Amino acid sequence: MTELEEPGNNWRLVAARIKRGWRTQEDFCKAYEAAAISLQSRARISVRQVRRWESGRSKWPNRDARLVLTEMFGVPLEQLGFVPPVSAAGRRGVPADFKPSLEDDVLRRAFMGSALAAASAPLLDLTALDHLTAAARDAHRYADQELVGHLRDALDETARADVLVGPHRAMPAALGILTAINTTARDAKPEVRRELLALGSRAAEFAGWLHRDAGSPEQAIAYWHGQAKEWATFTGDGAMHAYVLMRQAQALGRSDPARVLDLARSATSGPWTLPPRPRAEALQQEARGMAMTGADTDEIERVLDQAHAALDQATEPAAPPACTGPLGDGYTRERLMAQSGICLREAGRPAQAVTVFKSYLSPKAFAPRDYAHYSAFLAGALAEAGEPDEAATVALSVLEVASTARSGQAIGELHRSAQALFPYRERPAVRELHERLLLLSAG
């Protein structure tokens, strides 16, 4: 269950839950049960009850639940957004004009996407937060172009934070933005609702990416891709729908080659037109699906040539990736070639893949985490090409970056490289790689 399955009107409880690492309502239920057992209480809750608490429909928990919640969070329930009955408030000495504490305000800012990775400036400043609060109370009046602009800026800032510090740190902000979009779009004026849902489609696709890179279950990734396509359909954005299909193909990795190919082909040949840069990426993904399903080498090369031709049609220069800019605006020739190297490796041509990687993969052309991601594939290609020492050296060089960002994709590919290097496990560099990956898994 994710935050958007019910409107999160009680944002204080949602924010406090996420802050403590309970990212889903199911996680919260398990933590609640553990706390109840430690108190020797028989109190139990369901996801449905958590949903009621987080929607604000349940104002004040019963006595047993209050004890468990206090044990879990260590703060008065009022700071979790619960509203006591008047008589109960009097007995507890809570003044009628109770105001949130400073910690409560910090939680609010964190949930809406501020203070990521020790950044000093919030993603939403006080003016934006006030505007969002007003829109949550009266979306028809206050959900306007200014609010859309605030949320767009916050989403782009969250994407930049993901590049710098990884998906786990960016996730709460992204979910907060999605909750804000989902809540305010319900009652917004039609023209503003359309813009909010268009932005929501971008944000949902980004959430799918974050869940994928964080190593979340496939169901969570699929949920966000489905939400992104639904909102793209509502707004008539066929290109966005196709883009999400391509992202779905990428998210499958090597788990279902036939479906990877079907999704990629749907992105490139469906009833929509992708702009040149994302079309080039989708064609590359189609070629990769063909390689994984055993297509003829000439056919794979033909589709890769089409990808290059599509990229040649891009009239604007590549820009730093942004969630709200033109689709695929950060897709460069270097990225296409790095992904082509992956395709060559899948086609059983690791030596050629190594040549491509070494020609186009450089720290200047890629952000550190992306460089680590593609270098992990280079390590695997080197292992399969019979260069175990160099493969292990490359893998070790990117392990620290991948582990610091907690990039599940890069770390997963490093494990795959380590498996290919198992026959050479007595070599010093290979042995060190295996040991460090074991320590990382144990941590």
C-alpha positions as CSV (number, residue, x, y, z in Angstrom):
1,M,0.0,0.0,0.0
2,T,1.4,3.4,-0.9
3,E,0.6,6.9,0.2
4,L,-1.6,7.7,-2.7
5,E,-4.1,4.9,-2.3
6,E,-5.9,7.2,0.2
7,P,-5.6,11.0,0.5
8,G,-3.0,11.7,3.2
9,N,-4.8,14.5,5.0
10,N,-3.0,13.7,8.3
11,W,0.4,14.5,6.9
12,R,2.0,14.6,10.3
13,L,1.4,10.9,10.9
14,V,2.6,10.0,7.3
15,A,5.7,12.2,7.8
16,A,6.6,10.7,11.2
17,R,6.1,7.2,9.8
18,I,8.4,7.8,6.8
19,K,11.0,9.5,9.0
20,R,11.2,6.3,11.1
21,G,11.7,4.1,8.0
22,W,8.2,2.6,7.7
23,R,7.8,3.5,4.0
24,T,4.5,1.6,3.5
25,Q,1.4,1.2,5.5
26,E,2.2,-2.6,5.7
27,D,5.6,-1.7,7.3
28,F,3.8,0.4,9.8
29,C,1.4,-2.4,10.7
30,K,4.3,-4.8,11.4
31,A,6.1,-2.2,13.5
32,Y,2.9,-1.6,15.4
33,E,2.5,-5.3,16.1
34,A,6.0,-5.5,17.4
35,A,5.5,-2.6,19.7
36,A,2.2,-4.1,21.0
37,I,4.0,-7.4,21.8
38,S,6.7,-5.5,23.7
39,L,4.0,-3.9,25.8
40,Q,2.2,-7.2,26.3
41,S,-0.8,-5.7,24.6
42,R,-3.2,-7.5,22.3
43,A,-3.8,-4.3,20.3
44,R,-3.6,-5.0,16.6
45,I,-4.4,-2.9,13.5
46,S,-5.0,-3.4,9.8
47,V,-3.8,-1.5,6.8
48,R,-7.4,-0.2,6.6
49,Q,-7.1,1.3,10.0
50,V,-3.8,3.0,9.2
51,R,-5.4,4.4,6.1
52,R,-8.2,5.9,8.2
53,W,-5.7,7.4,10.6
54,E,-3.6,8.9,7.7
55,S,-6.7,10.2,5.9
56,G,-7.8,12.1,9.0
57,R,-11.1,10.3,9.2
58,S,-10.2,8.7,12.6
59,K,-9.7,11.5,15.0
60,W,-8.6,9.9,18.3
61,P,-7.3,6.3,18.7
62,N,-8.7,4.0,21.5
63,R,-6.7,3.6,24.8
64,D,-4.7,0.5,23.7
65,A,-3.8,2.1,20.4
66,R,-2.7,5.3,22.1
67,L,-0.3,3.4,24.3
68,V,1.2,1.6,21.4
69,L,1.5,4.7,19.2
70,T,3.2,6.6,22.1
71,E,5.7,3.7,22.5
72,M,6.4,3.7,18.8
73,F,6.9,7.5,18.3
74,G,7.8,8.8,21.7
75,V,5.7,12.0,21.2
76,P,2.2,13.2,22.2
77,L,-0.4,11.9,19.8
78,E,-1.3,15.5,19.0
79,Q,2.1,15.9,17.3
80,L,1.1,12.9,15.1
81,G,-2.0,14.8,13.9
82,F,-4.6,13.2,16.1
83,V,-7.3,15.4,17.5
84,P,-8.5,14.5,21.0
85,P,-12.0,15.0,22.2
86,V,-12.5,18.2,24.1
87,S,-12.9,16.4,27.4
88,A,-9.8,14.3,26.8
89,A,-7.9,17.4,25.8
90,G,-8.9,19.0,29.1
91,R,-7.8,16.0,31.1
92,R,-4.4,15.9,29.3
93,G,-3.8,19.5,29.8
94,V,-3.7,20.3,26.1
95,P,-4.6,23.9,25.5
96,A,-7.4,24.6,23.0
97,D,-5.1,26.7,20.9
98,F,-2.5,23.9,20.6
99,K,0.1,24.7,18.0
100,P,2.6,22.3,16.4
101,S,6.1,22.2,17.9
102,L,9.3,23.0,16.1
103,E,9.9,19.3,15.5
104,D,6.4,19.0,14.1
105,D,7.1,21.9,11.6
106,V,10.4,20.2,10.6
107,L,8.5,16.9,9.9
108,R,6.0,18.9,7.8
109,R,8.8,20.4,5.8
110,A,10.6,17.0,5.4
111,F,7.4,15.3,4.2
112,M,6.8,18.0,1.6
113,G,10.3,17.7,0.4
114,S,12.7,19.9,2.2
115,A,16.2,19.6,3.7
116,L,17.5,16.7,1.7
117,A,21.0,15.6,2.2
118,A,21.8,18.5,4.6
119,A,20.7,21.1,2.1
120,S,20.1,24.3,3.9
121,A,17.2,25.6,1.7
122,P,13.8,23.8,1.6
123,L,12.4,22.5,-1.6
124,L,9.2,24.4,-0.8
125,D,9.8,27.7,1.0
126,L,7.3,29.2,3.6
127,T,5.3,31.0,0.9
128,A,5.0,27.8,-1.1
129,L,4.0,25.8,2.0
130,D,1.4,28.3,3.0
131,H,0.0,28.1,-0.6
132,L,-0.1,24.3,-0.5
133,T,-1.8,24.3,3.0
134,A,-4.5,26.7,1.7
135,A,-4.9,24.5,-1.5
136,A,-5.3,21.4,0.7
137,R,-8.2,23.2,2.6
138,D,-9.8,24.8,-0.5
139,A,-8.4,23.3,-3.7
140,H,-11.0,24.9,-5.9
141,R,-9.9,28.4,-4.8
142,Y,-6.1,28.0,-4.1
143,A,-5.0,25.2,-6.5
144,D,-3.7,27.5,-9.2
145,Q,-0.8,28.1,-11.6
146,E,1.4,29.3,-8.7
147,L,0.9,26.1,-6.8
148,V,1.7,24.1,-9.9
149,G,4.9,26.1,-10.3
150,H,5.9,25.4,-6.7
151,L,5.4,21.7,-7.1
152,R,7.2,21.6,-10.4
153,D,10.3,23.3,-8.8
154,A,10.2,20.9,-5.9
155,L,10.1,17.9,-8.2
156,D,13.1,19.1,-10.1
157,E,15.0,19.8,-6.9
158,T,14.1,16.3,-5.7
159,A,15.5,14.8,-8.9
160,R,18.7,16.7,-8.4
161,A,18.9,15.4,-4.9
162,D,18.5,11.9,-6.2
163,V,21.5,12.3,-8.4
164,L,23.6,13.6,-5.5
165,V,22.6,11.4,-2.6
166,G,20.6,8.5,-4.0
167,P,17.0,7.2,-4.1
168,H,16.5,6.6,-0.4
169,R,17.0,10.2,0.5
170,A,14.9,11.5,-2.3
171,M,12.0,9.1,-1.8
172,P,10.1,10.9,1.1
173,A,10.1,14.2,-0.9
174,A,8.9,12.6,-4.0
175,L,6.0,10.9,-2.2
176,G,5.2,14.1,-0.4
177,I,4.9,15.9,-3.8
178,L,2.7,13.1,-5.2
179,T,0.4,13.2,-2.2
180,A,0.1,17.0,-2.6
181,I,-0.8,16.6,-6.3
182,N,-3.2,13.8,-5.7
183,T,-5.0,15.7,-2.9
184,T,-5.3,19.1,-4.5
185,A,-6.2,17.8,-8.0
186,R,-9.4,16.2,-6.7
187,D,-11.2,19.5,-6.3
188,A,-9.1,21.8,-8.5
189,K,-10.6,23.7,-11.4
190,P,-10.5,21.7,-14.6
191,E,-7.6,23.6,-16.3
192,V,-5.5,23.4,-13.1
193,R,-6.4,19.8,-12.5
194,R,-5.1,18.9,-15.9
195,E,-1.7,20.6,-15.2
196,L,-1.5,18.9,-11.8
197,L,-2.2,15.5,-13.3
198,A,0.4,16.1,-16.1
199,L,2.9,17.0,-13.5
200,G,1.8,14.0,-11.4
201,S,2.5,11.7,-14.3
202,R,6.1,12.9,-14.4
203,A,6.3,12.6,-10.6
204,A,4.9,9.0,-10.6
205,E,7.3,7.9,-13.3
206,F,10.1,9.4,-11.2
207,A,8.8,7.5,-8.1
208,G,8.9,4.3,-10.2
209,W,12.6,5.1,-11.0
210,L,13.4,5.7,-7.3
211,H,11.8,2.5,-6.2
212,R,13.6,0.6,-8.9
213,D,17.0,2.0,-7.9
214,A,16.3,1.5,-4.2
215,G,15.6,-2.2,-4.8
216,S,11.9,-2.1,-4.0
217,P,9.6,-5.0,-4.9
218,E,8.4,-5.2,-8.5
219,Q,4.8,-4.5,-7.3
220,A,5.8,-1.1,-6.0
221,I,7.6,-0.1,-9.2
222,A,4.7,-1.4,-11.3
223,Y,2.2,0.6,-9.2
224,W,3.9,3.9,-9.9
225,H,4.3,3.1,-13.6
226,G,0.6,2.3,-13.7
227,Q,-0.2,5.6,-12.0
228,A,2.0,7.5,-14.4
229,K,0.3,6.0,-17.4
230,E,-3.2,6.6,-16.0
231,W,-2.6,10.3,-15.4
232,A,-0.9,10.5,-18.9
233,T,-4.0,9.0,-20.4
234,F,-6.3,11.5,-18.5
235,T,-4.3,14.4,-19.9
236,G,-4.0,12.9,-23.5
237,D,-0.2,12.8,-23.3
238,G,0.6,9.9,-25.6
239,A,4.3,10.6,-25.6
240,M,4.4,10.3,-21.8
241,H,2.5,7.0,-22.0
242,A,5.1,5.7,-24.5
243,Y,7.9,6.9,-22.3
244,V,6.6,5.0,-19.3
245,L,6.3,1.9,-21.4
246,M,10.0,2.2,-22.2
247,R,10.8,2.7,-18.5
248,Q,8.8,-0.4,-17.7
249,A,11.0,-2.3,-20.2
250,Q,14.1,-1.0,-18.5
251,A,12.8,-1.9,-15.0
252,L,12.4,-5.5,-16.0
253,G,16.2,-5.8,-16.5
254,R,16.9,-9.4,-17.6
255,S,13.9,-11.0,-15.8
256,D,11.5,-11.3,-18.7
257,P,13.2,-10.7,-22.1
258,A,10.1,-11.3,-24.2
259,R,8.2,-8.7,-22.2
260,V,11.1,-6.3,-22.4
261,L,10.9,-6.5,-26.2
262,D,7.1,-6.1,-26.3
263,L,7.1,-3.1,-24.1
264,A,10.0,-1.4,-26.0
265,R,8.3,-2.0,-29.3
266,S,5.1,-0.7,-28.0
267,A,6.9,2.5,-27.0
268,T,8.3,3.0,-30.5
269,S,5.4,1.8,-32.7
270,G,2.2,2.5,-30.7
271,P,-0.3,5.2,-31.5
272,W,1.9,8.0,-30.3
273,T,5.1,9.9,-31.3
274,L,8.0,10.1,-29.0
275,P,10.4,13.1,-29.4
276,P,13.8,12.3,-30.9
277,R,15.8,11.8,-27.7
278,P,13.4,9.4,-25.9
279,R,12.7,7.7,-29.1
280,A,16.4,6.9,-29.5
281,E,16.4,5.5,-26.0
282,A,13.3,3.4,-26.7
283,L,14.9,2.0,-29.9
284,Q,18.0,1.1,-28.0
285,Q,15.9,-0.7,-25.4
286,E,14.2,-2.5,-28.3
287,A,17.6,-3.6,-29.6
288,R,18.5,-4.8,-26.1
289,G,15.3,-6.9,-25.9
290,M,16.1,-8.4,-29.3
291,A,19.6,-9.3,-28.1
292,M,18.2,-11.0,-25.0
293,T,15.7,-13.0,-27.1
294,G,18.3,-14.2,-29.5
295,A,17.7,-12.0,-32.6
296,D,20.0,-11.9,-35.5
297,T,23.0,-9.6,-35.1
298,D,22.2,-7.7,-38.3
299,E,18.7,-7.0,-37.0
300,I,20.0,-5.7,-33.7
301,E,22.5,-3.4,-35.5
302,R,19.7,-2.2,-37.8
303,V,17.6,-1.0,-34.8
304,L,20.7,0.5,-33.1
305,D,21.3,2.5,-36.3
306,Q,17.6,3.7,-36.1
307,A,18.4,4.9,-32.5
308,H,21.3,6.9,-33.7
309,A,19.3,8.3,-36.6
310,A,16.6,9.4,-34.1
311,L,19.1,11.1,-31.9
312,D,20.5,12.9,-35.0
313,Q,17.0,14.5,-35.4
314,A,17.2,16.2,-32.0
315,T,17.4,19.9,-32.7
316,E,18.0,21.2,-29.2
317,P,21.2,20.3,-27.3
318,A,21.0,17.8,-24.5
319,A,20.2,19.5,-21.1
320,P,20.8,18.3,-17.5
321,P,18.1,15.8,-16.8
322,A,15.0,17.3,-15.2
323,C,11.7,15.7,-14.3
324,T,9.6,18.5,-15.7
325,G,11.6,19.4,-18.9
326,P,11.2,18.0,-22.3
327,L,11.0,14.2,-22.3
328,G,14.4,12.6,-22.3
329,D,16.2,15.9,-22.6
330,G,19.3,14.5,-20.9
331,Y,19.7,11.6,-23.3
332,T,23.2,12.0,-25.0
333,R,25.2,10.2,-27.5
334,E,27.5,8.9,-24.7
335,R,24.5,7.5,-22.9
336,L,23.2,5.8,-26.1
337,M,26.7,4.3,-26.7
338,A,27.0,3.1,-23.1
339,Q,23.6,1.4,-23.4
340,S,24.6,0.0,-26.7
341,G,27.6,-1.6,-24.9
342,I,25.0,-3.3,-22.6
343,C,23.2,-4.5,-25.7
344,L,26.3,-5.9,-27.2
345,R,27.1,-7.8,-24.0
346,E,23.5,-9.3,-24.0
347,A,24.1,-10.3,-27.6
348,G,27.1,-12.4,-26.5
349,R,29.8,-10.0,-27.8
350,P,31.6,-8.9,-24.6
351,A,34.9,-7.9,-26.2
352,Q,33.0,-5.4,-28.5
353,A,31.1,-4.2,-25.5
354,V,34.3,-3.5,-23.7
355,T,35.6,-1.4,-26.6
356,V,32.4,0.6,-26.7
357,F,32.4,1.2,-23.0
358,K,36.0,2.3,-22.9
359,S,35.5,4.7,-25.8
360,Y,32.4,6.5,-24.5
361,L,32.3,6.0,-20.7
362,S,34.0,8.8,-18.8
363,P,33.5,10.8,-15.6
364,K,33.1,14.0,-17.6
365,A,30.1,12.6,-19.6
366,F,28.2,11.1,-16.7
367,A,27.2,12.0,-13.1
368,P,29.1,9.9,-10.6
369,R,26.3,7.5,-9.9
370,D,25.5,7.0,-13.6
371,Y,29.2,6.5,-14.2
372,A,29.3,3.9,-11.5
373,H,26.2,2.2,-13.0
374,Y,27.6,1.8,-16.5
375,S,31.1,0.9,-15.1
376,A,29.4,-2.0,-13.3
377,F,28.3,-3.3,-16.7
378,L,31.9,-2.7,-18.0
379,A,33.2,-4.9,-15.2
380,G,30.8,-7.7,-16.2
381,A,31.8,-7.4,-19.9
382,L,35.5,-7.6,-18.9
383,A,34.9,-10.7,-16.9
384,E,33.0,-12.4,-19.8
385,A,35.8,-11.3,-22.2
386,G,38.4,-13.1,-20.1
387,E,39.9,-10.1,-18.2
388,P,39.3,-11.0,-14.6
389,D,41.9,-8.8,-13.0
390,E,40.8,-5.7,-14.8
391,A,37.1,-6.6,-14.3
392,A,37.7,-6.8,-10.5
393,T,39.6,-3.5,-10.5
394,V,36.9,-1.7,-12.3
395,A,34.2,-3.2,-10.0
396,L,36.1,-2.2,-6.9
397,S,36.6,1.4,-8.2
398,V,32.8,1.9,-8.5
399,L,31.7,-0.1,-5.4
400,E,32.1,2.8,-3.0
401,V,30.1,5.2,-5.2
402,A,27.3,2.7,-5.7
403,S,27.1,1.7,-2.0
404,T,27.2,5.3,-0.8
405,A,24.2,6.2,-3.1
406,R,22.7,2.8,-2.2
407,S,22.0,2.3,-5.9
408,G,20.3,-1.1,-6.2
409,Q,20.8,-1.3,-9.9
410,A,24.6,-0.7,-9.8
411,I,25.1,-3.0,-6.8
412,G,23.0,-5.7,-8.4
413,E,25.1,-5.6,-11.6
414,L,28.3,-5.7,-9.4
415,H,27.0,-8.9,-7.9
416,R,26.3,-10.3,-11.4
417,S,29.9,-9.4,-12.3
418,A,31.2,-11.1,-9.1
419,Q,29.3,-14.3,-10.2
420,A,31.1,-14.2,-13.6
421,L,34.4,-13.8,-11.7
422,F,33.8,-16.8,-9.4
423,P,36.2,-19.1,-11.3
424,Y,38.9,-16.6,-10.6
425,R,38.2,-16.1,-6.9
426,E,41.7,-16.9,-5.8
427,R,43.1,-13.8,-7.5
428,P,43.7,-11.0,-5.0
429,A,41.5,-8.3,-6.7
430,V,38.6,-10.8,-7.3
431,R,38.8,-12.1,-3.7
432,E,38.7,-8.5,-2.4
433,L,35.6,-7.8,-4.5
434,H,33.8,-10.8,-3.2
435,E,34.7,-9.9,0.4
436,R,33.5,-6.3,0.1
437,L,30.3,-7.3,-1.5
438,L,29.7,-9.8,1.3
439,L,30.3,-7.0,3.8
440,L,27.9,-4.8,2.0
441,S,25.2,-7.4,2.0
442,A,25.7,-8.1,5.7
443,G,25.5,-4.4,6.5
